[in-house]
Amino acid sequence: MVVVPLLILSQNPIIDCAAVGRLLHTLPDGEPVWGVTSLDNLLYVLRDGKSTEQIEVNDKDSYRLQRCITVPGLGVGTNMISCAHNRCAYVADFTNKSMHRVGLPHATSVTKWPVNDKPIRISVTDTHSVLVTCRESRKIKEFSSVQTVNYSVRSNYQRTLCHRGTQSSCPAASSLCATV
């Protein structure tokens, strides 16, 4: 039995945490964005229709494009997240059923490993492993930073899986656990 944390937000829009945000800045127009992450002073953007194998690198304050990073063998990227501890970005590759690990900030090392499924969304845990939601098997797979599968959980998609919130980060949120 695996216990997965759930986050339940209030239905009242007056106290809902999502209702208090305000627009600070936008990226220049371009192709749809599939993934975005930041590390240090840089904003990394994964776009649909961008030349495959490319991630945009923008200044985090001005949002001005600085350069593009090449990720050899990257097909259609569906999501991207960074890990400050490992100084890298992880990119989900839907086309090739794989994950790419890109050393940041200059893509000094790029590795690829099979997921054996179509990865959709990804997250980095507090222990620096990578959680990957898989479309075909409807599983959540956890990979260590050296690309080995730690475990996999079958999800029935009747529950919403998300990270545990804290009262300090969102007073309107309450945390519950559900058995999957």
N, C-alpha and C positions, 0 to 999 in steps of 0.2 A: 504494500500500500504506500502510495506517495501522496504527501499533502502539498497542495499548491496554493499559495496565497492569492486571495482575490481582493480587489479594491472596489468598494461600492461608494459612488458619489451621490450626494443628495440630488433629488429631482427638482429641488427648489432653485431656480436660476439666480435668485438673489444671493444665495450663499454658496453656489457652485463655484469651485476654484477656477474652472475654465472661463467663467464669466468676467473675471477681474483683469484679464490681460488686455493690453493695448498694442497696436501695431507700432513698431519702432523703426523698421526698415524693410525693404524688399529687394530681392535680387533683380537685376535687369531682366527684361523679357527674354525668353528663350524656350527651348523644349521643356516639356513637363519634367519635374524633379521626382526621381524615384527614391533618392536617399540623400540625407544631409547629416553631417557630423562636424564637430569642431575639436581641435586640439591646439593648445597654446593660442597663438594669435591668428590661426588659420581656420577657414571654413571650407570643408570639402564637400563638393556637390556631384551627385551621380544623376545624370540626366538621360531621359529617353531620347532616342534619335541622335544623341551625340555620337560622334565616331566611336564605334565600339572600342573597348580597351582604354577609354579615357575617363579620368576623374578631374573635374575642375578644382583648382585651388584658388580661393579668394581671400583677401584681407578681411579679418573678422569685423573690423570697425567700419571700413568704407565699403565693403562688399565688392571691391574692385577685383577683377580677375588678375591673378598673378602669373599663372601658368597652368598647364595640364600635366597630369601624371599618366603614364602609360602602364596599363595592367595587361601584360601579354596573355592572350587566350580568354579574355573576359567576353562573354556573350551578352545576354540581356541581364543587366544587374537589376535586382528587385529591391535591394535595401543595402544600407551601409551603416556601420557604427564604428566608433573609435575606442581604443583602450589606452589610457594614459600610462598605465603600469607597463604594458608591453610596447608602448610607442608605435602603435600600428592602427590600421583600419582593417575591418573585416567587411568583405563585399559578398553578398549572396548572388550566385550566378545561376539563374533559372534555366537558361538554355543548356548549359553543360552539367547541370545537377551537381554543382560543386561550390566550394567557398574559396575565396582568395584572401590571403593575409598580405597586406601592403605595409612595409616599414615606412614610418613617417618621420620627418616631413618630406623627404626627397625620394621615396620609393627605392631606398637602397637595397631592400630585399623584398622579393615577391614570391610567395609560395601558393600552391593550390592543392586542395585535397578534396576527394569525392564525398558527397553527402548521400549519393545513391537515391536521390529523390529531388523534387523541385523545391528549393528553399524559397520561402516567401518573406518572412520577417526574422530578424536576429536581434539578440541582446547580449550584453556582456554582464556576467554575474560579479558579485563582490569578491569572488575567488579567481576572477580573470578568465573563467572558461566562457565558451560561446554557446548560447542557446539558439537553436535553429528550428523554426516551425516549418514543417514539410507538407506540401500540398497533397501528394498522391497517397501517402501512408497515413496522413493525419496524425503524425507524431511530432513530438518535440524532442529533438536530439541535442544532447549536450556534448560539446567537444572541448578537450583540454587545449591549452595554448600550443601543444605539439600535435594537434590534429587527430587525437584518438577519441573514439566515442566513449564517454563516461557512462551514459545511460540514455534510454529513450522511453518516453511515456506516450501511450496512445491516448489521444484526446477525443472525446465524443462530440466536441463542438457545441455542446449544449450549455457549457459554462464559459464565462469570459475569463481568460487568463491574463493577469497583468502583475506588475510589481506591487509589493506591499507599500502603502503610503504611510506617512507618519503624521501624527497630530500637529507637529510643528510645521510640516511642509504644507499641510492643508487641513485647517481646523474642521472643515465640513466633511472630511473623509473618515470613513470607519473601515477597519480591516477585518476580514474574516478569512477563514481557511476552509477549503472544500477538498474532499477526497476525490481523486480522479482515478 
